[in-house]
Amino acid sequence: SPATRAAPFQTAVNAHHVARNIDVLSVYQDVCADRPHEFLARPRGVMVTLDAVEQRHICIFEFGSVVFFNTGEEEQNRFIQKVRLHPNTTLADATHWKEDLDLRINPQLAEPSLFEAPYLTVRDLDLKNVSVISTVLAQSVALDHYLATVDRLLDTYMTWNRVVERTGNVDKMHKTQLFILVARNTAINSEILQRLGIHDKSDVAWQYAEYYNTWENLREEFELNKRTQILENKVALIKENTRFFLEILHTMQSDKLEYVIIVLITAEIIVSLVDMFNVFPK
């Protein structure tokens, strides 16, 4: 196991959501491989230990979050910039989301961990605790991003609803934009359920009872279950709005086809009458 400090000390954990997708192995090889470190692959990400004694760690997650332990702001900014500029990184919007946690390490603590807001105290910041803490913060800051994205989608639908309510038509609504919103909503739903693993129990918390309390307390403090439910409710509302506007477009398309058929039938009747009454004799 890595060397640890003997005396209590306090540090900061900073989580950032910087992209929709990070190719963690590619980023690790290009950004971290040229500096002294220890490397550990984790579910949905990698953990890089820069200094075991100083408890300096960087955790990179494929769903776009990066979590720093005991790392200065300038170093964080440089690292984030390299991740964002990496060719295999899929960027999100320009908004930079961040979550912070004040962390205390006290080897004399009677229990494995203790949460007394705003501090989380652990007996030892071993790699299992790093994994549990970084995963919860990475999921929390990613939820900030997804909640903001869904709110923007809802604002768009509310604007369209007001147009329909005021004018009775959807002439100002662009069909292409609707299809883009449908695709984005589907992607969000998939990313929440599959990539974030927000409903999954931490492997470490599942296997080791002493880390379960840390995992559970952090999820409660950052309201992961409550915020996920809010997000899922909003996604469901977007689905209802999407169905409504798709039905309108389908109806409009059907009406156009009916008009075309009526015109063709009318033209055929006129031609038949012309022939019947010899309106234009040869």
C-alpha positions as CSV (number, residue, x, y, z in Angstrom):
1,S,0.0,0.0,0.0
2,P,1.2,3.6,-0.6
3,A,2.9,5.5,2.1
4,T,0.7,7.7,4.2
5,R,1.0,10.6,6.6
6,A,1.0,9.8,10.4
7,A,-0.4,13.1,11.6
8,P,-4.0,14.5,10.8
9,F,-4.2,16.9,7.9
10,Q,-6.8,18.6,5.7
11,T,-7.0,18.8,2.0
12,A,-9.4,19.6,-0.8
13,V,-11.1,17.5,-3.4
14,N,-12.2,19.3,-6.6
15,A,-14.4,17.7,-9.2
16,H,-14.9,19.2,-12.7
17,H,-17.1,18.2,-15.6
18,V,-15.2,19.2,-18.7
19,A,-16.6,17.1,-21.6
20,R,-19.3,14.8,-22.7
21,N,-16.9,12.0,-23.3
22,I,-13.2,11.3,-22.4
23,D,-11.2,8.5,-23.9
24,V,-9.6,7.9,-20.6
25,L,-6.8,5.5,-21.7
26,S,-5.8,7.7,-24.6
27,V,-5.8,10.9,-22.4
28,Y,-3.9,9.1,-19.7
29,Q,-1.2,8.0,-22.2
30,D,-0.8,11.4,-23.8
31,V,-1.2,13.6,-20.7
32,C,0.0,11.6,-17.7
33,A,2.6,9.1,-19.0
34,D,5.5,11.5,-19.0
35,R,5.3,12.4,-15.3
36,P,6.1,10.2,-12.2
37,H,2.9,8.5,-11.1
38,E,1.2,5.3,-10.1
39,F,-1.7,4.1,-12.4
40,L,-4.8,2.1,-11.5
41,A,-7.7,1.4,-13.9
42,R,-11.2,1.7,-12.3
43,P,-14.7,1.1,-13.6
44,R,-15.6,4.0,-16.0
45,G,-12.2,5.6,-15.5
46,V,-8.6,5.7,-14.3
47,M,-6.8,6.8,-11.1
48,V,-3.4,8.4,-11.3
49,T,-1.4,8.9,-8.1
50,L,1.1,11.7,-8.4
51,D,2.4,11.6,-4.8
52,A,1.2,8.9,-2.4
53,V,2.7,10.7,0.7
54,E,1.1,14.0,-0.2
55,Q,-2.1,12.3,-1.2
56,R,-2.1,13.9,-4.7
57,H,-4.4,12.0,-7.0
58,I,-6.2,12.6,-10.3
59,C,-9.2,10.5,-11.3
60,I,-10.4,10.7,-14.9
61,F,-13.9,9.4,-15.8
62,E,-15.1,8.5,-19.3
63,F,-18.4,10.4,-18.8
64,G,-16.5,13.7,-18.8
65,S,-15.5,14.3,-15.1
66,V,-12.0,14.8,-13.6
67,V,-11.5,14.8,-9.9
68,F,-8.4,16.2,-8.2
69,F,-7.1,15.4,-4.7
70,N,-4.7,17.9,-3.1
71,T,-3.8,19.6,-6.4
72,G,-3.3,23.3,-6.9
73,E,-5.6,25.4,-9.0
74,E,-3.0,26.2,-11.7
75,E,-2.1,22.5,-12.1
76,Q,-5.8,21.6,-12.3
77,N,-6.4,24.2,-15.0
78,R,-3.5,23.1,-17.1
79,F,-4.6,19.5,-16.9
80,I,-8.2,20.3,-17.8
81,Q,-7.1,22.3,-20.8
82,K,-5.0,19.4,-22.0
83,V,-8.0,17.0,-21.6
84,R,-10.4,19.4,-23.4
85,L,-7.9,19.9,-26.3
86,H,-7.3,16.2,-26.7
87,P,-8.5,14.9,-30.1
88,N,-10.4,12.0,-28.6
89,T,-12.3,14.2,-26.2
90,T,-16.0,15.0,-27.0
91,L,-16.7,18.5,-25.6
92,A,-19.9,19.5,-24.0
93,D,-21.1,23.1,-23.8
94,A,-18.7,25.8,-22.7
95,T,-20.1,25.9,-19.1
96,H,-17.6,24.6,-16.6
97,W,-19.2,22.7,-13.7
98,K,-17.4,22.2,-10.4
99,E,-18.0,20.5,-7.0
100,D,-15.8,20.8,-4.0
101,L,-15.3,18.7,-0.8
102,D,-13.3,19.5,2.3
103,L,-11.5,16.4,3.3
104,R,-9.8,15.6,6.6
105,I,-7.5,12.6,7.2
106,N,-7.2,11.5,10.8
107,P,-5.4,8.2,11.5
108,Q,-6.7,8.3,15.1
109,L,-10.4,8.3,14.0
110,A,-12.3,5.6,15.8
111,E,-14.4,4.7,12.8
112,P,-13.4,4.4,9.1
113,S,-15.1,7.7,8.2
114,L,-17.2,10.5,9.7
115,F,-19.2,13.1,7.8
116,E,-19.9,16.4,9.7
117,A,-20.8,19.1,7.1
118,P,-18.9,20.6,5.5
119,Y,-16.1,18.1,6.3
120,L,-15.7,14.4,5.5
121,T,-13.1,12.8,7.8
122,V,-11.5,9.5,6.9
123,R,-9.1,7.4,8.9
124,D,-6.9,6.7,5.9
125,L,-7.1,8.1,2.3
126,D,-6.2,4.8,0.7
127,L,-7.0,4.1,-2.9
128,K,-10.3,2.5,-2.0
129,N,-11.4,5.8,-0.3
130,V,-10.1,7.7,-3.3
131,S,-12.2,5.6,-5.6
132,V,-15.4,6.0,-3.5
133,I,-15.0,9.7,-3.0
134,S,-14.0,10.5,-6.6
135,T,-16.8,8.4,-8.1
136,V,-19.5,10.2,-6.0
137,L,-18.1,13.7,-6.8
138,A,-17.7,12.8,-10.5
139,Q,-21.3,11.7,-10.8
140,S,-22.5,14.7,-8.9
141,V,-20.8,17.3,-11.1
142,A,-21.9,15.4,-14.2
143,L,-25.5,15.6,-12.9
144,D,-25.1,19.4,-12.8
145,H,-24.2,19.4,-16.5
146,Y,-27.1,17.1,-17.4
147,L,-29.7,19.0,-15.4
148,A,-28.6,22.3,-17.1
149,T,-28.8,20.6,-20.5
150,V,-32.3,19.2,-19.8
151,D,-33.5,22.6,-18.6
152,R,-32.4,24.2,-21.9
153,L,-34.3,21.5,-23.8
154,L,-37.4,22.2,-21.7
155,D,-37.0,25.9,-22.3
156,T,-37.1,25.3,-26.1
157,Y,-40.2,23.2,-25.8
158,M,-41.9,25.8,-23.6
159,T,-41.2,28.4,-26.3
160,W,-42.7,26.2,-29.0
161,N,-45.7,25.5,-26.8
162,R,-46.3,29.3,-26.4
163,V,-46.1,29.7,-30.2
164,V,-48.7,27.0,-30.7
165,E,-50.9,28.5,-28.0
166,R,-50.7,32.0,-29.5
167,T,-50.8,31.2,-33.2
168,G,-52.4,27.7,-33.4
169,N,-49.7,26.5,-35.8
170,V,-46.1,25.4,-35.7
171,D,-44.8,27.2,-38.8
172,K,-42.0,28.8,-36.8
173,M,-40.8,25.4,-35.5
174,H,-38.0,23.9,-37.5
175,K,-38.4,20.1,-38.1
176,T,-34.6,19.6,-38.2
177,Q,-34.2,21.2,-34.8
178,L,-36.9,19.0,-33.4
179,F,-35.0,15.9,-34.6
180,I,-31.8,17.2,-33.0
181,L,-33.6,17.6,-29.7
182,V,-35.0,14.1,-29.9
183,A,-31.6,12.7,-30.5
184,R,-30.1,14.8,-27.6
185,N,-32.8,13.7,-25.2
186,T,-32.3,10.0,-26.2
187,A,-28.5,10.4,-25.7
188,I,-29.0,12.0,-22.2
189,N,-31.3,9.1,-21.1
190,S,-28.7,6.6,-22.3
191,E,-25.8,8.3,-20.7
192,I,-27.6,8.6,-17.3
193,L,-28.6,5.0,-17.2
194,Q,-25.5,3.4,-18.7
195,R,-22.4,5.6,-18.5
196,L,-22.8,7.5,-15.2
197,G,-23.8,4.3,-13.3
198,I,-25.8,6.6,-11.0
199,H,-28.0,3.7,-9.9
200,D,-25.1,1.3,-9.4
201,K,-23.5,0.6,-6.1
202,S,-19.8,1.3,-5.8
203,D,-17.8,-1.9,-6.3
204,V,-15.6,-0.9,-3.3
205,A,-18.6,-0.1,-1.1
206,W,-20.2,-3.4,-2.1
207,Q,-17.1,-5.5,-1.3
208,Y,-15.9,-3.6,1.8
209,A,-18.4,-2.7,4.5
210,E,-16.0,-0.1,6.0
211,Y,-16.3,2.1,2.9
212,Y,-20.1,1.7,2.5
213,N,-20.7,4.5,5.1
214,T,-18.5,6.9,3.2
215,W,-20.3,6.2,-0.1
216,E,-23.8,6.4,1.4
217,N,-23.1,9.7,3.3
218,L,-21.6,11.4,0.3
219,R,-24.5,10.4,-1.9
220,E,-26.9,11.8,0.7
221,E,-24.9,15.0,1.1
222,F,-24.8,15.7,-2.7
223,E,-28.4,14.5,-3.0
224,L,-27.6,12.1,-5.9
225,N,-30.8,10.1,-5.6
226,K,-33.0,13.2,-5.4
227,R,-31.3,15.0,-8.2
228,T,-31.4,11.9,-10.4
229,Q,-35.1,11.6,-9.8
230,I,-35.6,15.2,-10.8
231,L,-33.5,14.7,-13.9
232,E,-35.5,11.6,-14.9
233,N,-38.8,13.4,-14.4
234,K,-37.6,16.2,-16.7
235,V,-36.5,13.7,-19.3
236,A,-39.9,12.1,-19.1
237,L,-41.5,15.5,-19.6
238,I,-39.4,16.1,-22.6
239,K,-40.5,12.8,-24.1
240,E,-44.1,13.9,-23.7
241,N,-43.4,17.2,-25.5
242,T,-41.5,15.4,-28.2
243,R,-44.4,13.0,-28.8
244,F,-46.8,16.0,-29.0
245,F,-44.7,17.9,-31.6
246,L,-44.0,14.8,-33.6
247,E,-47.7,14.0,-33.8
248,I,-48.3,17.6,-35.0
249,L,-45.7,17.2,-37.7
250,H,-47.2,13.9,-38.7
251,T,-50.6,15.5,-38.9
252,M,-49.3,18.4,-41.0
253,Q,-47.6,15.9,-43.4
254,S,-50.8,13.9,-43.6
255,D,-52.8,17.1,-44.4
256,K,-50.4,18.0,-47.1
257,L,-50.7,14.6,-48.7
258,E,-54.5,14.9,-48.5
259,Y,-54.4,18.3,-50.3
260,V,-52.2,16.8,-53.0
261,I,-54.6,13.9,-53.5
262,I,-57.6,16.3,-53.6
263,V,-55.9,18.4,-56.2
264,L,-55.0,15.4,-58.3
265,I,-58.5,14.0,-58.1
266,T,-59.9,17.4,-59.0
267,A,-57.6,17.7,-62.0
268,E,-58.6,14.2,-63.2
269,I,-62.3,15.1,-62.9
270,I,-61.7,18.3,-64.9
271,V,-59.9,16.4,-67.6
272,S,-62.7,13.9,-67.8
273,L,-65.4,16.6,-68.0
274,V,-63.4,18.3,-70.8
275,D,-63.3,15.1,-72.8
276,M,-66.9,14.3,-72.0
277,F,-68.3,17.6,-73.3
278,N,-65.8,18.1,-76.0
279,V,-64.9,21.6,-74.6
280,F,-61.9,21.9,-76.9
281,P,-63.0,20.2,-80.2
282,K,-60.2,19.2,-82.6
